[in-house]
Amino acid sequence: MPEHLITEPGLDAPDDFYAALTELHRDLAPEESTKVNAKLILLLANHIGDMRVLQEAIAAARPKR
């Protein structure tokens, strides 16, 4: 269980975020979409800035096998 990563819903307007995220990808080729995702992840990781939180997020996102 994460110690530092907040996993409870915290967005004031989750539907607005989802709409903005889908709009970001509209009309992009798959390789462009992949690059946009990578850029967004790096921007958000930089904003978070706490390696413990980032490591917990990486572990939480990894598919279970």
N, C-alpha and C positions, 0 to 999 in steps of 0.2 A: 504494500500500500504506500502511495507517495507521501512523503513527509512535507515537501515544500510546494509541490504542484497543486494548484487549485483545480479540482475537477467538478465542483458543483457549478451549475449554470450561473453565469455572471453577466451575460449580455443583456443590456436594457431592451434591445430590439433585435432579437436573433433573426427574425424574418428579414429585417432590413439588411443585416450583415449577409445573410444567404443570398439575397437579391443582388447585392453589390458584388459578391464573389462570383456568382454565375454571370453577371454582366461583364466582369473582368475577362472571362474566358470566351465570351460570345465572339464568333467569327474567327477564332484563333485556330491555326493548324495544330495538330497534336504536339509537335515539337515546340511550338511557341507557348502552348499551354503549360508544358513541362517546365520551360524556362521561367515563365511567370510564377508558377508555384514555387520554384527554387528561390527566386528573388524575394517573394513574399515571406517565405520561411526565414531567409537570412535577415530580412528587415525586422521581422518580429523577434527573432532570436537576439539580435542586437539590442532591441528595445528592452527585452526581458533582462539580458545581461548577467543572469545568475546561472552558472554552469550546473549547479545542483538541480535547479528547476528544469533546465534544458535536458539533462540526462534522464530525469524522471519522465519528461514528455516523450523523449525518444523511446524509452522502455515501454511506456503506455501505448504508443502508436504501433509498435512492432507487432505483426500478426503472431498469434499463439500457434505453436506447432506441437 
